[in-house]
Structures are given as C-alpha cells and as structure tokens.
C-alpha cells in the first residue's frame, strides 16, 4: 500500500442475502484490473466465494478481503455474508473498516438483514454509501427503495444519481453532479462507458432531483446555500467536497444506482468510494484504555510514527500454514519478525510472516503501516477482538460484540477413534468463529455445539468432514432457552464442613435483582469493615458465575441478574477460597428460587416473501407456530409477510413453507429478542428437568 494515507480506503460491502454483494465485488476486481475475468456466483466461480460450501450453495459464508487500485487510490475491500447465521462476520468487519458500501436489491428494497447490517454500521459509526442494485430486473423501483432507506433505516439519503429507462429497459445512469447520462458499452463487458447529454424527456426530472441534492447540501454549507439561492452555477469540486464532508460526519448517505450483473454503474460506485468515504486519517483517533488502569483513556492517531496499536479481527485455520490472523493496524508499523505485545494475555507474540490477502490467495509483504489491513502467520495466543501493541506503550482497544448462540445440537464422531480429532477440530473452529460455542454436558457426557442457526451448524458439520476428515452424527436441534428472575430476593448461606483437622467455613449474604433484557450479569461487593476478607470476594463471584450456568427451573443458563454481596463472616483458620465459592453458589441458587424464576425462549424475526395467492396459507401456518404477524408489504410482484415466531417452532420450516407454496416462497429469519415461554411449555421444560 502506498504510504499516502489520504489515498487509502478500507471499505466493506454489506447487504441482505442476494442483494448482489459478491457480484458487485467481482465487477470491482475486474474493472480495477485485479482479475482478468469476471467470476459469477451462480456458476460457482466467484473469486471472493472461495470455500467449497460457498460455491455449492451460491452464498457467502466467510468474509473475504482483497485489495485493488482505482484512480490512484489503494482500496482494501471486505466482502461480507448476507445470511443472518453469519452475522459475526459482518460485525467484526465493520469494527475495523472506515467506510461501507451498502447494497440494496431494487426489487425487494430494504429487507430484514439490510436493517441488521445498517444497525451494526450505526453502532460502529461507519460512514456509508448506498448502491441500489439490480435496476435491470422487472419490478425494479429506485424511488421506493430510496424512500425505505429514509423511513426504515432512519437516515438522510441523498440521490447523486437516478436511473434512466428507455422503453422499460434500463439504459443508463444520470449523474446529477456532472449532469450527464452514463451509458455502457456491452461489447467490452461494461469496461467502457461514455457520458452523453441527458435526453429531453428526463431533463426536467434530473434538474429537480439535482436541486433537491443541492438544497440538502446547503443545510450544512452556507456558501453553497448562497450561490444556490442566487441561482449561480456551483462547480463540481465544491459539491464533491460538501458531500464528502457530510458523509464522513454521518449527516448524509449518498445513494447511487446500477446493475452489477449487467455491468452498469460499478465504475461510478468506485469513484464514489474514493470521493466520499474516509481515509484512515479522516476517522477519529482510535481510543483504548491502559491495561493497568481501565479509567485512563488513550488515543492513537492513524500515523506510522505513533506507537503500535492493532486489532486482531478474524482467525482462520489453514491446513498448510497453521493459524492466519487478520489484523487492522491503527497506529505504528508492524514488521514481520518483530515482537508485539498482547496486553489482555500479558504475553509477547512473534510476528512470523505478513500476508496481503486476495480471497484465499496471498502475497507476502514485509510490513504493514497505520490504516492498513493484512494477515499475520504464527500468532499462538491472540484471538478475535484482542489487541497487539508496543510493550512500552500498552493499550487495550475496544473488543467486538459477539452474539449469543440461539440453537444447539449434540454431536459425536461416527467412530471412537475420531473422538480426539473431533475435539481438536471443534476447538479450532470455535477460535475462528466466536459465535460458535462448544461445551460438554457433564450429566450426559455429550458434546454440545451451539450456533446462530440451522445453516450455521450445518456448515460447521460439513467443514468437520471436508477440512478435518471427521464424520460426525448430529442430534436434533435444541433451542438455547435461558432463565431469569422477576423480583428482588435475598439469601444467606453458610458452608461449614468439619473433618479431622482443618475444616471449611464460608458465610455469605447476597441480594439478587433482575436487570433489563440483554444487560448480562453484574456483581457488586458492599462488604465493609472486613466481614469477609478481600481475597475471598472473587471466590464468591466465581461460585455465583458457575451456578448461573445451570438454572433452578430446567437447568438453563441464568441471565440478566445483578448480585450484591452485602454481608457474611469468616473463620480465622477454616475459611478458604473453596468454602466461599461453594457458599456463593448455594446462596445464588436459593435466592433465584425465591425471586420468581422464569424461562425465556428466543423469538425470531421472520419475513416470508410469497405470491399473493399463498399469503393466507402462510399467515395461517405462522399463527399455528405461535407466531405474531406484524404486517405485510408489497415487494415487487410479491408480498412480504413480517412476523415474530419462537425459534422452537421454526425447525424444518424451509421444507414446510416450500410444500405450502409450491416452492414459490422464500424466507429469512434473524434473532429478535428473548421472551417468557407460555405456561404449557414451561411445565414441559420443568418435567424434563425433573
């Protein structure tokens, strides 16, 4: 990468399933000269979909990084999955990117996963541009999609282009900054295009839309406002600067259009990436905390001269080179062969080789500087979301938010000989993917794997077979229920054990109270005057955390509680860490029993897109699954039915909805919230545990 950071861009391509992310990335690679031919998703030949499973299914499973050059700028691109089961891939990429290109299907508009990725981008304050794709398809509606971006995503979209149709055929794109019509040459696969005068029949609409754009920009720019009101000509450079400034401030979202599959609009999209998305120097300095004092905020500017700070955002296991760790360097320089400090583990990592990735291909480099993304080989102890820094100037960067799994299955190898191989493979996969969890149920001695959905676990099992050579049997899916409490309660527990010689003594008094949904666990010590010595307090917390793993109703994990340790006593000789740990555990279980415990189940946001003739059957079927229909909406020629349905009722839905609708419906499902289970299911779960 050139060292002029102002000419660097780190962008992600994000969207709902099938909006055209990978196709758009393939076109970008072709037009920037990175690839000599276009790979198509439907042929299983897309560069960025390099995993066998991706090529077979025609979906993106893992985010892939690549780099290209466009008009004197270096662009790092990450193509992300659209399927909700792989939402962690979008999360970790947005954390390390400076800008994003959000792609929408112009027929379907803003879809459920579009909203999810938009919220993720909001969380990390990522400036973005929108590309309304598939303008060539029947039912394409640019205006409707634009309005949905405004209303559903609660944003300020600004049109920089509008589509031009001739005899209902998508002919080209009107550029409202140049006030020209861009038309593409089909013979060069869209590599050549020219700007011509706007046809008379659409000139008035183009002027009106350009005026709307200038009005929007003048809200933040007085000189543009003055010239606009006086009817003066505003030159192109001033408009571009104003759009850039407001996009980076997150005040506006530029909206473009095109058809990646038909090779129209991709070069203008690349121009927009370079013009409007920030370079690493234009984003605020990265903030972190000091390892020994978490209240001390440290800032690092995007500069090679600053001390090193980098974030590991993705781990991949490669059968030939071992672990590959994807890294974003925020400040300083990382050289191959140097030592980097991991403050979370208090360990030093030796950087082996450094690689510039192009999907699954790699090119060796000697160093990466501030603002760049690359991969390192040879890191033994650094996982997703951990920081690498200069030992003399330590900093811990904010980690990533990992979603909790909602579905579990029991897994066992087909042969006893493969037991150890299965354990090693599952460990490697869980390091790669923090949304995939593995645990052993000590009561049944079964290995339980948990993930974000049926497809997620299906891909894991497929990878076990192909990459690790482990054939496994999988049980029926189990829902990840949770337990929580509804009121405040207190408990006092003494753990006293007298055996010959030294005994055990631990005595605690705790108060538990419910927290709002998703708040997790909070532990507070109000011990004063040494009624419990300081060294035993962490043991009480440890006992409580262990007790939370198995609730009192049906043995599910207890969530969203605050525990306050407010009193207790100790024995000079007999008290020990283990005694206080057991006392804490017993007190927690007792307090939960008194606090109106309830079982929670995951509720999924489900959207079924279906022809109108089958809408009645689909709504009736969703209602029979305890679903609540939230509304319906026209999606091109089809209807979108939105509902919330418990996950436990959705197993096997893909097959059922196909047979209900003669194979003409598609559906998407993503986690929405946890909610109390009805009485009949509560009783079933209790009787199972009993």
C-alpha positions in Angstrom: 0.0 0.0 0.0 1.3 3.5 -0.8 2.2 5.5 2.2 0.0 8.4 1.4 -2.8 7.5 3.8 -5.1 10.1 2.4 -5.3 7.9 -0.7 -6.2 4.7 1.2 -9.7 3.3 1.7 -10.8 0.4 3.9 -14.4 -0.5 2.9 -16.8 -3.3 3.4 -19.6 -4.5 1.1 -22.6 -5.2 3.3 -26.3 -6.2 2.5 -29.2 -8.6 2.8 -28.8 -12.1 1.2 -28.9 -12.0 -2.6 -28.7 -8.2 -3.0 -25.6 -8.7 -5.1 -22.6 -8.1 -2.8 -20.3 -10.7 -4.2 -21.3 -9.9 -7.9 -20.5 -6.2 -7.2 -17.1 -7.1 -5.7 -16.3 -9.4 -8.7 -17.0 -6.4 -11.0 -14.9 -4.1 -8.9 -12.0 -6.6 -9.2 -12.4 -6.9 -12.9 -12.6 -3.1 -13.6 -9.7 -2.3 -11.4 -7.6 -4.9 -13.2 -7.2 -7.2 -10.2 -9.0 -10.0 -12.0 -8.8 -10.7 -15.8 -12.2 -12.3 -15.9 -15.5 -12.0 -14.1 -16.5 -14.8 -11.7 -20.2 -15.4 -11.4 -21.8 -16.5 -8.1 -24.4 -18.7 -9.9 -21.6 -20.6 -11.8 -19.7 -21.2 -8.5 -16.8 -19.2 -9.9 -16.7 -16.1 -7.8 -13.2 -15.2 -6.5 -14.5 -14.0 -3.2 -16.6 -17.1 -2.6 -13.6 -19.4 -2.4 -14.9 -22.1 0.1 -16.4 -25.2 -1.4 -19.5 -24.7 0.6 -19.9 -21.2 -0.7 -19.6 -22.3 -4.3 -22.1 -25.1 -3.9 -24.7 -23.0 -2.2 -24.1 -19.8 -4.0 -23.9 -17.9 -0.7 -21.1 -16.1 1.1 -20.2 -17.8 4.4 -17.0 -16.1 5.4 -15.9 -12.6 4.9 -13.1 -12.3 2.3 -10.6 -9.5 2.0 -8.9 -8.2 -1.1 -7.1 -5.1 -2.3 -7.2 -3.1 -5.6 -6.3 0.3 -7.0 -8.6 2.9 -8.5 -7.8 6.3 -9.8 -4.5 6.5 -7.8 -6.1 5.2 -4.6 -5.5 1.9 -2.7 -8.7 0.2 -1.6 -9.0 -2.7 0.9 -12.3 -4.4 0.3 -14.1 -6.9 2.6 -17.0 -8.8 1.0 -19.3 -10.0 3.9 -22.0 -12.6 4.1 -25.7 -11.6 4.0 -27.1 -14.6 5.8 -28.0 -13.8 9.5 -26.4 -17.1 10.6 -23.0 -15.5 9.8 -23.7 -12.1 11.3 -20.5 -12.2 13.3 -18.6 -11.8 10.0 -20.3 -8.5 9.3 -19.8 -7.4 13.0 -16.1 -8.0 13.0 -15.5 -6.4 9.6 -17.4 -3.2 10.4 -15.4 -2.8 13.6 -12.2 -2.4 11.6 -13.4 -0.6 8.5 -13.5 3.1 7.8 -16.4 3.1 5.4 -19.1 0.7 3.9 -21.0 0.3 0.7 -24.5 -0.9 1.5 -26.1 -2.7 -1.4 -29.9 -3.0 -1.9 -32.0 -5.1 -4.3 -34.1 -2.5 -6.2 -37.0 -5.0 -6.4 -37.1 -6.1 -2.8 -36.0 -2.7 -1.3 -34.9 -2.6 2.4 -35.0 -6.2 3.7 -34.7 -7.5 7.2 -31.0 -8.2 7.1 -30.4 -4.8 5.4 -31.8 -3.3 8.7 -29.5 -5.5 10.8 -26.3 -4.6 8.9 -27.3 -0.9 9.0 -27.7 -1.0 12.8 -24.3 -2.7 13.0 -22.8 0.1 10.9 -24.6 2.7 13.1 -23.1 1.0 16.2 -19.5 1.5 14.9 -20.3 4.9 13.4 -19.2 3.8 9.9 -19.8 6.3 7.1 -21.6 4.6 4.2 -22.8 5.0 0.6 -25.8 3.1 -0.8 -25.9 1.3 -4.2 -29.4 0.4 -5.4 -28.6 -2.7 -7.5 -30.5 -4.9 -10.0 -32.0 -1.9 -11.8 -32.3 -4.2 -14.9 -34.9 -6.5 -13.2 -38.6 -6.4 -13.7 -40.2 -4.7 -10.8 -37.1 -2.6 -10.0 -38.1 0.5 -8.1 -35.4 3.1 -7.3 -37.8 5.6 -5.7 -39.4 3.1 -3.4 -36.0 1.8 -2.2 -34.8 5.3 -1.7 -37.9 6.1 0.5 -37.4 2.9 2.5 -33.7 3.9 3.2 -35.0 7.1 4.6 -38.0 5.8 6.6 -36.9 2.3 7.7 -33.3 3.0 8.3 -33.9 6.4 9.9 -31.2 8.0 7.7 -30.7 11.0 5.4 -30.2 9.6 1.9 -29.3 12.0 -0.9 -29.6 11.0 -4.5 -26.4 11.5 -6.5 -27.8 9.5 -9.5 -31.1 8.4 -10.9 -31.7 5.5 -13.4 -32.7 6.1 -17.0 -35.1 3.7 -18.7 -35.8 3.6 -22.4 -38.9 1.5 -23.4 -38.8 0.0 -19.9 -35.2 -1.1 -20.5 -32.5 0.1 -18.0 -30.4 2.1 -20.4 -28.0 4.1 -18.2 -27.5 6.3 -15.1 -27.9 10.1 -14.9 -25.1 11.6 -12.9 -26.5 14.6 -11.0 -23.1 16.1 -10.3 -21.9 16.0 -13.9 -25.5 16.4 -15.3 -24.7 13.8 -17.9 -26.1 10.4 -18.8 -23.6 7.5 -18.4 -24.1 4.7 -21.0 -22.1 1.5 -21.0 -20.6 -0.5 -23.9 -21.9 -4.1 -23.9 -19.1 -5.5 -26.0 -16.3 -4.5 -23.5 -18.3 -6.2 -20.7 -19.1 -2.7 -19.4 -15.4 -1.7 -19.1 -16.0 1.3 -21.4 -18.7 3.9 -20.9 -19.3 7.4 -22.0 -21.1 10.5 -20.7 -23.6 12.0 -23.1 -26.2 14.7 -22.9 -29.3 13.9 -20.8 -32.3 13.1 -23.1 -35.0 15.8 -23.3 -37.7 13.5 -21.7 -35.9 13.3 -18.4 -34.0 16.6 -18.2 -36.7 18.3 -16.0 -36.7 15.4 -13.5 -32.9 15.4 -13.4 -32.8 19.2 -12.7 -35.4 18.8 -10.0 -33.5 16.0 -8.3 -30.2 17.9 -8.6 -31.9 20.9 -6.9 -33.1 18.6 -4.0 -29.4 17.4 -3.6 -28.1 21.0 -3.5 -30.8 22.0 -1.0 -29.7 19.1 1.2 -26.1 20.1 1.0 -26.8 23.8 1.6 -28.2 23.0 5.1 -24.6 22.4 6.1 -22.7 24.8 3.7 -23.5 28.5 3.7 -21.5 29.3 0.5 -23.5 26.6 -1.4 -26.7 27.9 0.1 -26.0 31.5 -1.0 -24.9 30.5 -4.6 -27.9 28.2 -4.9 -30.4 30.8 -3.8 -28.8 33.4 -6.1 -29.1 30.9 -9.0 -25.3 30.8 -9.6 -23.5 27.8 -11.0 -21.9 25.6 -8.3 -18.8 23.8 -9.6 -18.4 20.1 -9.3 -15.4 20.2 -6.9 -17.3 22.2 -4.3 -20.3 19.8 -4.5 -18.0 16.7 -4.1 -16.2 18.3 -1.1 -19.6 19.1 0.6 -20.9 15.6 0.0 -17.6 14.1 1.4 -17.6 16.3 4.5 -21.2 15.5 5.3 -20.9 11.7 4.6 -17.9 11.4 6.9 -19.8 13.3 9.6 -22.7 10.8 9.2 -25.1 13.6 8.3 -26.0 12.2 4.9 -25.8 8.9 2.9 -25.1 9.3 -0.8 -27.3 7.0 -2.9 -26.2 5.6 -6.3 -27.8 3.0 -8.6 -26.9 0.4 -11.2 -26.8 -3.2 -12.2 -23.6 -5.1 -11.2 -24.7 -8.2 -13.1 -25.3 -6.2 -16.3 -22.0 -4.3 -15.7 -23.6 -0.9 -15.3 -22.7 1.6 -12.6 -19.7 -0.1 -11.0 -17.1 2.5 -12.1 -19.2 5.3 -10.7 -19.5 3.4 -7.5 -15.7 3.1 -7.3 -15.5 6.9 -8.0 -17.9 7.5 -5.1 -15.9 5.2 -2.7 -12.8 7.3 -3.5 -14.6 10.6 -3.4 -16.9 10.3 -0.4 -15.7 7.6 2.0 -13.0 8.5 4.6 -9.3 7.7 4.5 -7.8 6.3 7.7 -6.6 9.8 8.6 -10.1 11.2 8.5 -11.7 8.9 11.0 -11.4 10.0 14.7 -8.3 8.6 16.5 -8.8 5.1 17.9 -9.5 5.1 21.7 -8.4 2.5 24.2 -7.6 2.0 27.8 -4.4 1.4 29.8 -4.1 -2.3 30.8 -3.4 -1.4 34.5 -5.9 1.5 34.7 -9.1 0.9 32.8 -10.3 4.5 33.5 -7.3 6.0 31.7 -8.4 6.6 28.1 -5.6 6.6 25.5 -5.9 8.0 21.9 -3.8 6.9 18.9 -3.8 8.8 15.6 -3.5 6.9 12.3 0.2 7.6 11.9 3.2 5.3 11.4 5.2 7.4 13.9 2.8 6.7 16.7 3.3 3.6 19.0 1.9 0.4 17.5 -1.8 -0.4 18.1 -3.6 -3.1 16.1 -6.7 -5.3 16.4 -7.0 -9.0 15.5 -10.5 -9.2 14.0 -10.5 -12.7 12.4 -8.8 -16.0 12.8 -8.5 -18.7 10.0 -7.1 -22.1 10.3 -5.1 -23.1 7.2 -4.0 -26.8 6.8 -0.7 -25.7 5.3 0.5 -22.6 7.2 -1.5 -23.0 10.5 -3.3 -20.1 12.1 -3.8 -16.9 10.0 -4.7 -13.8 12.0 -6.3 -10.9 10.2 -5.1 -7.6 11.6 -6.1 -3.9 11.3 -3.2 -1.6 12.2 -4.5 1.7 13.7 -1.1 3.3 14.5 2.6 2.5 14.2 4.1 -0.2 12.0 4.0 -4.0 12.2 7.1 -5.7 10.7 7.5 -9.4 10.0 9.8 -11.0 12.6 9.1 -8.3 15.2 7.7 -8.9 18.7 4.2 -7.5 19.5 2.6 -7.3 23.0 -0.8 -8.7 23.7 -1.9 -6.8 26.9 -5.0 -8.9 27.5 -2.9 -12.1 27.9 0.2 -10.2 29.1 2.2 -12.2 26.5 4.5 -11.3 23.7 3.8 -12.6 20.2 6.4 -13.1 17.5 5.0 -11.9 14.1 6.0 -14.6 11.6 5.1 -13.8 8.0 2.8 -11.0 7.0 0.4 -11.6 4.1 -1.7 -9.4 1.8 -4.8 -11.4 1.2 -6.8 -11.7 -2.0 -9.7 -14.0 -1.1 -7.8 -17.3 -0.4 -4.7 -16.3 -2.3 -1.9 -14.5 -0.5 1.1 -12.3 -1.3 3.9 -12.0 1.2 4.8 -8.5 2.4 7.4 -7.3 5.0 5.4 -4.7 6.9 2.1 -3.0 7.3 1.6 0.5 8.5 -1.2 2.6 10.1 -4.5 2.3 8.4 -3.8 -1.0 6.6 -5.3 -4.4 6.8 -3.3 -7.6 6.4 -2.8 -11.1 7.9 -0.1 -12.5 10.1 1.1 -16.1 10.4 2.5 -17.6 13.6 0.5 -15.9 16.3 -0.1 -18.5 19.0 -2.1 -16.7 21.7 -4.0 -13.9 20.0 -7.7 -14.4 19.3 -10.6 -12.4 17.7 -11.1 -8.9 19.3 -7.7 -8.8 21.0 -5.1 -6.0 20.8 -1.5 -6.1 19.7 0.6 -3.1 20.8 4.0 -1.8 21.7 5.0 -3.2 25.1 6.4 0.2 26.3 3.2 2.0 25.3 0.4 -0.5 26.1 -3.2 0.0 25.1 -6.3 -2.2 25.0 -8.6 -1.4 22.1 -12.4 -2.0 22.5 -13.2 -5.6 21.6 -16.0 -6.9 19.5 -19.6 -7.7 20.5 -20.2 -11.4 20.0 -23.8 -12.5 19.5 -25.1 -15.3 21.8 -25.9 -18.6 20.1 -29.6 -19.5 19.8 -29.5 -23.1 18.7 -27.7 -26.2 20.0 -27.2 -29.8 18.8 -25.4 -32.8 20.3 -22.5 -34.1 18.2 -20.5 -37.3 18.3 -17.9 -38.9 16.0 -19.1 -41.9 14.0 -16.1 -43.9 15.3 -14.5 -43.8 18.7 -11.1 -43.4 17.1 -12.1 -40.0 15.9 -13.1 -38.7 19.3 -9.8 -36.8 19.8 -9.8 -35.5 16.2 -13.3 -34.1 16.7 -12.3 -32.3 19.9 -9.3 -30.6 18.2 -11.3 -29.7 15.1 -14.1 -28.1 17.2 -11.6 -26.2 19.2 -10.1 -24.7 16.0 -13.5 -23.8 14.6 -14.6 -22.1 17.8 -11.4 -20.0 17.8 -12.2 -19.0 14.2 -15.8 -18.2 14.9 -16.7 -16.6 18.3 -20.4 -17.0 17.6 -19.9 -20.8 17.6 -19.6 -22.4 21.1 -18.6 -25.9 22.2 -19.3 -27.4 25.7 -19.5 -30.8 27.3 -22.7 -31.7 29.2 -21.3 -33.4 32.3 -24.5 -35.1 33.1 -24.9 -36.9 29.7 -21.2 -36.6 28.7 -22.3 -35.4 25.3 -20.5 -32.7 23.3 -22.9 -29.8 22.6 -22.3 -27.3 19.8 -24.2 -24.1 19.6 -24.6 -21.5 16.8 -26.7 -18.8 15.2 -29.0 -21.1 13.2 -29.5 -24.4 11.5 -27.4 -23.3 8.4 -24.6 -22.2 10.7 -24.3 -25.6 12.4 -24.9 -27.4 9.0 -21.8 -25.6 7.6 -19.8 -26.5 10.7 -20.6 -30.2 10.4 -19.8 -30.0 6.7 -16.4 -28.4 7.4 -15.6 -31.0 10.0 -16.0 -33.7 7.3 -14.2 -31.9 4.5 -11.4 -30.0 6.2 -10.7 -32.2 9.2 -11.8 -35.6 7.9 -14.2 -36.2 10.9 -17.5 -37.8 10.1 -20.0 -36.9 12.8 -23.5 -37.8 13.9 -25.7 -34.9 14.9 -28.7 -34.9 17.2 -31.9 -33.0 16.7 -31.6 -29.2 17.2 -32.3 -27.9 20.7 -33.3 -24.3 21.5 -31.0 -22.2 23.7 -33.5 -21.4 26.4 -32.5 -19.0 29.2 -33.7 -18.5 32.8 -34.1 -15.2 34.6 -35.8 -13.7 37.6 -38.7 -11.3 38.0 -38.2 -9.8 41.5 -35.6 -9.0 44.2 -34.7 -11.6 46.8 -32.1 -12.3 49.4 -30.3 -15.4 50.7 -27.9 -16.2 53.5 -25.8 -19.4 53.2 -23.2 -21.0 55.4 -20.9 -23.7 54.2 -19.5 -25.5 57.2 -17.7 -28.8 57.0 -15.8 -30.4 59.8 -13.5 -33.2 59.0 -10.5 -34.4 61.0 -8.0 -31.5 61.2 -8.8 -28.2 59.3 -12.4 -27.7 58.4 -14.2 -25.4 55.8 -16.1 -22.3 56.7 -17.8 -19.8 54.3 -20.7 -17.5 55.2 -22.3 -15.0 52.7 -25.4 -12.9 52.4 -26.4 -11.8 48.9 -29.2 -9.9 47.2 -30.3 -10.6 43.6 -32.4 -8.4 41.4 -33.5 -8.5 37.7 -31.8 -6.4 35.1 -33.2 -5.3 31.8 -33.1 -7.8 28.9 -29.7 -8.2 27.4 -27.9 -6.5 30.3 -26.0 -9.7 31.3 -24.5 -10.2 34.7 -23.4 -7.6 37.3 -21.6 -8.4 40.6 -21.2 -5.7 43.4 -19.5 -6.1 46.7 -20.7 -3.9 49.6 -18.5 -5.6 52.2 -17.2 -3.1 54.7 -15.0 -3.5 57.7 -13.6 -6.8 56.6 -16.5 -9.0 57.5 -15.3 -11.1 54.6 -11.6 -10.7 53.8 -10.9 -9.1 50.3 -9.1 -12.3 49.0 -12.3 -14.3 49.3 -14.7 -12.0 47.5 -13.6 -13.1 43.9 -14.3 -16.7 45.1 -17.9 -15.8 46.0 -18.3 -14.2 42.5 -16.7 -17.3 40.9 -19.2 -19.6 42.7 -22.1 -17.4 41.5 -20.9 -17.4 37.9 -20.6 -21.2 37.9 -24.1 -21.5 39.5 -25.5 -19.3 36.7 -24.6 -22.0 34.1 -27.5 -24.2 35.3 -30.7 -22.5 36.5 -33.2 -23.8 39.0 -36.2 -24.5 36.7 -34.8 -26.6 33.9 -31.0 -26.2 34.2 -30.6 -23.4 31.5 -28.2 -20.5 31.9 -29.4 -17.7 34.1 -29.1 -14.2 32.5 -29.8 -10.5 33.3 -29.3 -10.5 37.0 -27.4 -8.2 39.4 -25.9 -9.9 42.6 -24.9 -7.8 45.6 -22.7 -9.3 48.3 -23.6 -7.3 51.4 -22.6 -9.3 54.4 -21.1 -12.5 55.7 -18.5 -13.8 58.1 -15.3 -15.9 58.2 -13.2 -18.2 60.4 -9.6 -17.3 61.1 -8.5 -20.9 60.4 -11.2 -22.8 58.5 -12.2 -20.2 55.9 -10.8 -20.8 52.3 -11.5 -19.8 48.7 -13.3 -23.1 48.0 -15.6 -22.6 51.1 -16.7 -19.1 49.9 -17.1 -20.3 46.3 -19.5 -23.1 47.5 -21.3 -20.7 49.8 -21.7 -18.2 46.9 -23.1 -20.9 44.6 -25.6 -22.2 47.2 -26.8 -18.7 48.1 -27.3 -17.8 44.4 -29.4 -20.9 43.8 -31.5 -20.3 46.9 -32.0 -16.6 46.0 -33.1 -17.5 42.4 -35.8 -19.9 43.8 -37.3 -17.1 45.8 -37.2 -14.5 43.0 -40.0 -15.8 40.7 -37.7 -17.5 38.2 -39.0 -17.7 34.6 -37.8 -19.5 31.4 -37.1 -17.3 28.3 -37.1 -18.5 24.7 -35.5 -16.9 21.6 -38.1 -15.2 19.4 -37.1 -14.8 15.7 -38.0 -12.0 13.3 -39.3 -14.0 10.2 -40.1 -12.5 6.8 -41.7 -14.7 4.2 -41.8 -13.4 0.6 -44.6 -15.1 -1.2 -47.0 -14.7 -4.2 -50.4 -13.2 -3.0 -52.3 -16.4 -3.8 -50.5 -18.3 -1.0 -50.5 -15.5 1.6 -53.5 -16.9 3.5 -51.8 -20.3 4.0 -48.5 -18.7 5.0 -50.2 -16.4 7.6 -52.3 -19.3 9.0 -49.2 -21.6 9.2 -47.2 -18.9 11.1 -50.1 -18.4 13.5 -50.2 -22.1 14.2 -46.5 -21.9 15.2 -47.3 -19.3 17.9 -46.2 -16.6 15.5 -47.5 -13.0 15.7 -47.9 -11.4 12.2 -46.6 -7.8 12.4 -47.7 -6.7 8.9 -47.4 -7.3 5.2 -45.7 -5.2 2.5 -45.6 -5.3 -1.3 -42.2 -6.5 -2.6 -42.3 -6.1 -6.4 -44.8 -8.6 -7.6 -44.8 -10.5 -4.3 -45.9 -9.9 -0.7 -43.6 -9.8 2.3 -45.2 -11.1 5.5 -43.4 -10.0 8.6 -43.8 -11.9 11.9 -42.2 -12.8 15.2 -42.1 -16.6 15.9 -40.5 -18.7 18.7 -37.4 -20.4 17.3 -38.6 -23.8 18.8 -41.5 -23.7 16.3 -39.3 -22.9 13.2 -37.3 -26.1 12.9 -37.9 -27.6 9.4 -39.8 -24.5 8.3 -37.8 -24.4 5.0 -39.4 -27.7 3.8 -42.9 -26.8 5.1 -43.1 -23.4 3.5 -42.0 -24.9 0.2 -44.7 -27.5 0.2 -47.3 -24.9 1.3 -46.5 -22.6 -1.6 -45.4 -25.0 -4.4 -41.8 -23.9 -3.8 -42.5 -20.2 -4.6 -41.8 -18.7 -1.2 -38.5 -17.6 0.3 -38.0 -16.6 3.9 -35.4 -15.0 6.1 -35.1 -15.4 9.9 -33.0 -13.5 12.4 -32.9 -13.3 16.2 -35.1 -10.6 17.7 -35.4 -11.0 21.4 -35.9 -13.4 24.4 -39.4 -13.7 25.8 -41.2 -15.6 28.5 -42.3 -19.1 27.5 -46.1 -19.9 27.8 -47.2 -22.0 30.8 -47.7 -25.3 28.9 -44.1 -25.1 27.6 -42.8 -24.0 31.0 -44.4 -27.1 32.5 -42.9 -29.4 29.8 -39.4 -28.0 30.5 -39.8 -28.4 34.2 -41.0 -32.0 33.9 -38.0 -32.8 31.6 -35.6 -31.5 34.2 -37.4 -33.3 37.0 
